[in-house]
Amino acid sequence: MRYSVIIPVYNRPDEMAELLDSLSRQRFKDFELVVVEDGSTKSSEKVIDQYKDRLEIQYFQKPNSGPGDSRNYGMARAKGEYLVFFDSDCLIPEHYFEAVEEALTNRQLDAYGGPDAAHSSFTVTQKAINYAMTSFFTTGGIRGKELNLDKFTPRSFNMGISRTVYEKVGGYGDVHPGEDPDWSYRIMDAGFSTGLIPHAYVYHKRRIDFSKFRKQVYKFGLVRTILMRWHPSRFKAVFALPTLFLLGSVFLLLMALLWSPWALSPLLLLAVILFVDALRVTQSLPIALRAVPASFIQLYSYGWGFLRGFIQHQILRREPREAFPNMFFKR
């Protein structure tokens, strides 16, 4: 077996149906699926049964212990030379494994990652959030870019490792979110090669509304400070930029209240830049209009999470599990 595709799922039978349908259309067929139901109250078992005549599937049910531990559970039962990870809310283009196979044939990679994209079926809000999650103006250009072909930090929504990596490094930790960069850093620290395969992209669904998106990116910012504590050499200045943007915005708001409304001009200019760029990228006025608030939500929520975590971990020197116990799953 060339590839084992490991998918943790929690209460997503509809998304699993779409994911399995996309996997059944792969042109490269030498792979199995290892689906791990992570204590769901809405089981995907009936959906799995519908695809067992088209896909080789191992299906397991276990108590809830988080996506990282569920991936570990799946890895322990997988048979493939490479272990591949998708989130259950992804759609996989039919050329995906062809692209991976070609890349691994031409380049030695112990672990790889691929980009994410917005599918035509996604809602306007999901496409706007996708812009915010991938734009240079909100991420600094560090997410899934061809500049990062080597030394890329794979993420678990679209990631693969060799069996040798698993046997030497082990599996995911118990933090969530953030379990995937933590694992990737440990893989890289063990001396294994990592890289980006640009054509091995997936369509990754985003949060369906801004409220859920706000909570998600807040946790991203917070967990980044936990990763700084565990992997200080991996810190990049760009990780702190949303917090600086948040503090700068507060300063501009105070200046507007105490001096002149014109103090908010830099924020208005940024909104215009985001709108124009989103319109250029998406070719859609509704998406571009929603991309502006999505981008500000991304920057402010991530920045606030990073600021809270930085104060707790770097200034007060509290241990992550003590400061934010809800960021860790009990196994």
N, C-alpha and C positions, 0 to 999 in steps of 0.2 A: 504494500500500500504506500503510495507516494505521499499523500497528504491526509491528515486527520483534521477536520474542521470542528472546533470546539466552540459551542454556543451556550452560554448560560442564559436562562430565560426566567423572568418573574412576571407573571400575570400579563402575558402578551400573546395570547393565541392568535389574534388577528395579524399582528406583525409577523409572527412565526410563519403563518400561511404565505405571506408575501415573500419572506426570505426564502423559504423552501421552494417556492415556485421559481424564484430567480436562480437558485442553485440547481434545480432540475434542468435548466436550460444551458448549463455550462457545456462548452464544446470539448473541454478536457475533462475526462470522466474518472481518472484514477484518484478518487478521494472518497473518504467516508465522513459521516457526520456523527459527532458525539454531542447530543443535546442533554443538558443538565437542568432539570426543573428545580429551581431554588426555593422550595417551600411555597410555591404559588397556591393561591386560592382559586385562580382561574387557570385550569390545567390546559396544556397544549397537546395532551395525549391523543385526542381525536384528530387533530390536525396532523400530527406525526404519522398516525396510521394511514392517512390518505396518501402519503408520499413514500411509503415503504416499498412499493412496487417500482418506484422510479429512482430511489436513492438508497444507498447503504447507510442505515441509521442505527446507532446505539442510543437508546433513550433511557435516562435515569431520573429518578425522583429522590430528593433528599430534603432534610430540614433547611430552613433559610439560614445561610451563613455568609451571604454577600457574593458578588460576582467574582472576586479574586479567588476565594476558596472554592467556588463552583468550577472555575476554570482548572484549578489544581485537581479537583475530583475528576474532571474529564481527561486531563493529561495522563493521570495514572491509569486510565482505561483505554487510551488511544493506541492505535497500531501503526500509524504512519511514520515515515522518515522525517517529515516536517509537520509541526503542529501549528495550525492556523487558527486565528481567533477573529470572530466577528461579533458585534453586538446584535441582539435580536431585532433591533429596529433598523437594520441595514437592508439594502437591496444590492445584489451583486451582478454587475454586467457579465454577459455571457462569455466575454473574452478574458475574464479575470485570471483564471489559472493558466491560460496560455501565456499571458503576460508575465506571470510569476515564473513559470517554467523556463521561458526564454531568458529572463534576467538571471536566474540562478544557474543556468547553463553557461552564460557568458561571464559571470562575475561571482566570485566566492563571497557569499554572505551567510553568516551564521544566524542572523536575525534581520528581518526586513519589516518595513512599514510601507503603507500606501496612503495616498491622499483621500479626502472625502469630497463629495460634490452634491449638488442639489438635483434631484430627479424632477422631471417635468410634472409628475403627479403631486408633488409637494404643494402645500398651501402657500399663499402669499406670505403669511407670517413665518412659516418654516424657511422659505427662500430668503426672506429678509434677515432672519437669524443666521442662516448659513453665510450670508454676506458678512455679517458682523463677526462671525467666528473665523473667517478666512481673510478678511481685508488687511492690507498692509497698514492702514490707518488705525486698526484696533489690535493687531497682533504683532506689529513690527516686522511682518514678513517672515516669521519664524515657523509658520505652520505649513508643512507639506509643500515646500518650494524646491525647485530643482537646484537651487544653490546649496541645499542640504542633502545632496545625494549620498555623501559619506558622513559618518558620525551622526546619522539621523536618529532621533529618539522615537522608536515606534510606539504607537498607541493601540490599545486593545480592540478598538472598533474595527481595525484593519491591520493585522500584524501576523507574522509567522516566525517560528524559530526552528532550528534543527533539533533533533532528539538529543544530540550531544550537549546542547546548551541546557536543556531541561535536566539532564542527568548530572551536570556539574553544578549549575547555579540553583536548581530547585525551582519552586513556583512563586506565586504572588504572595505578598504580605496581606495584613488584615485591614489596612487603611482603605477608605473609599470616600470620595474619589481620590485619585492619585496613585492607585496601586500599579498602574501601567508604567508611568515614568520611573517610579521607584524600582520596578523590576528591570526596566531597560537600563537604568544606571548600573544596577548590579551586574547585568549581562556585559555591559561595556567594561566595567571595572575588572571583570574576570578575564579580559583580553579577547573577547569575541568581536568579530566584525559586524557592524550594523550598517544599513543603508536604506535609502528611499527608492522604491520602484514606481516612477511617476505614472506609468500606464496601468498599474494595478490599483485603480481607484474603486471606491464603493460609493453608493448613494446612502448617506447617513441622515436619517430623519432627525430633525431638531425638535426642541420642545414646542408644543402646539400653541402656547400662549406666553406672553411676556412675563407673567408672574412666575411660572415654572422656570423660565429661562433665567430670571433674576436670581432665584435660589440656587440654580445650578452653577452659575459663574461665580457667585459669592463663595461657594464651597471650593471652586477651582482656585480662587485667590487665597483662601485660607490654607488649603492643603499645600500650596506652593511654599509656604513658610515652614511647614513640617518637612518637606523635602529639602529645604535649605538647611534645616537642622541635621538631617540625616546625611545629606550629600552636599556639604558646603562648597566643594570645588565645582559643582555644576551650576552654581548661581550665575545668571546673566542680568546685567543692568536693566534690560528690557522688561524683566519680570516686575520691576518696581514702578514702571512708568504709569500704569493706571492709578496707583496710589498718589503719585505726584500730580496726575491730572485731577484727581478728586480734590486734593488739598488746594491746588491752584484754582479750581472752580469755586470752592468755598471762599477763597480770598477775593476772587472777582465778584462774587455775589455780595460780599461785605462792602467792597468798594462801590458797587452799584447803589447799595442802600445808603452809604455814607457820603458819596461823592457825586457820581453821575451814572445813569443807566448805560452810558457808552462803555463803561467798564466791561460789559458783557459782550462786547463786539468780537473778541477772539472766539467765544463759544458759538456765536452766530456764524462766523466765518467757517469754523470747523463743520457746522451743520450743513452749510452750503457745499463745502468740499465733499463731504460724505454723500450728500444727495447726488451731486454730479457724477461722482465716481461709481456709485451704485447704479445709477441710470446707465452709465457706459457699460458696466459689467453685465447687468441683468437685462438691459434693453426693455425694461418694464417700469412705467411710472408708478403703479401701486406698490411694487416691491421697493423701489427707491424711496418712496415716501415712508414706508415702514422701516426701511433699513436705518434711517436716521435715529429714531428712538431706540431701535435694537442696539445700535452701536453705543449710544450713551449708556444704556442699561448695562451692556457688557463692560464698559470702562469703569463706571461707578461701582457696580456690584463686585467685580473682581478687585477693584482698588480698595473697597471697604473690607472685604475678606482678608486681603493681604495685610492691610493695616492692623486689623485686630490680631491676626496671627503673629505678625512681627512684634507687636507689643508683648504678647504673651510668651513667645518663644525666645526672642532675641534680647528683649529688655528685662522682662521679669524672670526669664530663664526657667519657665515652667516646662515640664515634660509634656509632649503632645497628648498623650493619653490622659493626663491629669487635666489639662486645659480644655480639651475638646473631645471628651469620651464618645460623643455621638458620631465622630468621624471614623470609628473603628468597629468592626464586626466581631462578635463573639463566635468562636469556632466550636 
